[in-house]
Amino acid sequence: MKHSTHGLQRGYSMIEMMMALVISVVAAAVAIPTTTNTIADIKLRGAAASFAGLVQQARLAAIQKNVSPGYVVCFGLPSGRGAYSEPLVLGSACDGYATGDLMVQFGGEADQTSAPSGSTPTKLDGSGSILGWTGTSGNVSFNSRGLPCSASSSSCSTNVNYVFYFSDTRAFGNKGWAAVSITSAGSPKVWFWSGSKWLD
């Protein structure tokens, strides 16, 4: 008499199940930090790009409305991180966001910050830097011709360059960096720190 084994099915052994679990855990340990950093990078670049777009909008508003002395871009929204633009009032720039002002909010943990002080990352501006010029401090202002200027209590006529840095805080104390440079001709450019150099 022949015995049929046709109805029997072979299952997974405990060792095979443990091996599959170990492989899944290792894959997750590698993938989760990479995915988290990628998402943070996207949000940081988005914040810098949004700021560059606001700069362009403020520049166009200064030209189209022919407002004298011009427009200024400011940081510090009442709620959340971001920037806004308003007509420039000499001697009292950035009096606070008001309804109707152009504005952008930054996603994630991204926020405007001071220039990096160490060698990683290096500064974009300054002597021997990528840009080859030193940015002016303060909020970027545009005169009625759409040129960035250094707003004083009396005028907004001297054309200058600006650099604004953006950063976020990540797991294990790591930081991401981005920047926006604005030439004296009024052209903004977005930069991103790759971990070893600035990329545009």
HELIX and SHEET records of a PDB file:
HELIX    1   1 MET A   14  GLN A   64  1                                  51    
HELIX    2   2 ALA A  171  GLY A  173  5                                   3    
SHEET    1   A 5 LEU A 102  GLN A 105  0                                        
SHEET    2   A 5 GLY A  82  PRO A  87 -1                                        
SHEET    3   A 5 TYR A  71  PHE A  75 -1                                        
SHEET    4   A 5 SER A 141  PHE A 142 -1                                        
SHEET    5   A 5 PRO A 148  CYS A 149 -1                                        
SHEET    1   B 5 ASP A 111  THR A 113  0                                        
SHEET    2   B 5 TYR A 162  THR A 169 -1                                        
SHEET    3   B 5 LYS A 175  ILE A 182 -1                                        
SHEET    4   B 5 PRO A 188  TRP A 193 -1                                        
SHEET    5   B 5 TRP A 198  LEU A 199 -1                                        
END                                                                             
